[in-house]
Amino acid sequence: MVLDNPADLVRLLVIAAIIYPALVMILRVSGKRTLSKLNAFDFVVTVALGSTLATILLSRNVSLLEGILALSLLVALQYAAALLAVRWPPSQQLLKARPTMLLRNGQLRKQTLRSARVAESEIRQAARSQGAGDLGDLAAVVLETDGSLSVITRSQLGDGSTLSDVRDEGR
């Protein structure tokens, strides 16, 4: 069962040659936000796009036009959600997680680390990657919505305004 029908291969080649540039064009038109670092919402859209693309390529039951429409709809919904989050900030609570304080003023928030499923060694690694040799020199380590760790040293803290939207359960 290496090759059931040569026409299926030709269909796959033609569809792929059309749908891939169409997807690239749709993503370019939608803007940089669609291709940004992934938070949970962006990840869902990315997985849905991949699944839809695979279905378009491999299913004879999905026409090319239906496939392009499905991809366009997913990107348009992601664009609308991002626009909503920017124009109406309360919607961010529904669409995005808030960043979480894992370390404040050199003190690890052990309960927060557990609930966020972050190991202390990951905090130390993030500190080292920023050139910090002592956790006590850190003002904050924040688990961002995309899963990355932001490290702010005491000398970089300034007025701390960048931490205003961070969930700080240890206060």
Residue pairs with C-beta under 8 A, 6 or more apart in sequence:
3 9
8 60
11 60
12 57
12 58
15 56
15 57
15 64
15 67
16 57
18 64
19 53
19 56
19 57
19 64
19 67
19 68
19 71
22 68
22 71
23 49
23 53
23 71
26 68
26 71
26 72
26 75
27 34
27 35
27 75
30 75
30 76
30 78
30 79
31 79
33 79
33 82
34 42
34 45
34 75
34 78
34 79
34 82
36 42
37 146
37 148
38 46
38 146
38 147
39 96
39 97
39 145
39 146
40 96
40 97
40 145
41 78
41 81
41 95
41 96
42 78
45 74
45 75
45 77
45 78
48 74
49 71
49 74
49 75
52 67
52 70
52 71
52 74
53 67
53 71
55 62
55 67
56 62
56 64
56 66
56 67
56 70
56 71
62 70
81 91
81 95
84 91
84 95
85 91
85 92
85 95
85 96
96 145
97 145
98 145
98 165
98 166
98 167
99 142
99 143
99 144
99 145
99 150
99 165
99 166
99 167
100 112
100 116
100 142
100 143
100 166
100 167
100 169
101 109
101 112
101 140
101 141
101 142
101 163
101 166
101 167
101 168
101 169
101 170
102 108
102 109
102 112
102 113
102 116
102 118
102 123
102 141
102 142
102 143
102 149
103 109
103 123
103 135
103 138
103 140
103 141
104 139
104 140
104 168
104 170
105 139
105 140
106 134
106 135
106 136
106 137
106 138
107 170
108 120
108 123
108 135
109 169
109 170
110 120
111 169
111 170
112 169
112 170
113 119
113 120
113 123
116 143
118 143
118 149
122 149
123 135
123 141
123 149
124 135
126 141
126 149
126 151
127 133
127 135
127 138
127 141
127 151
129 151
130 151
130 153
132 138
132 151
132 153
137 153
137 154
138 151
138 152
138 153
138 154
139 152
139 153
139 154
139 156
139 157
139 160
140 150
140 151
140 152
140 157
140 163
140 166
141 149
141 150
141 151
141 152
142 149
142 150
142 152
142 163
142 166
143 149
144 150
152 162
152 163
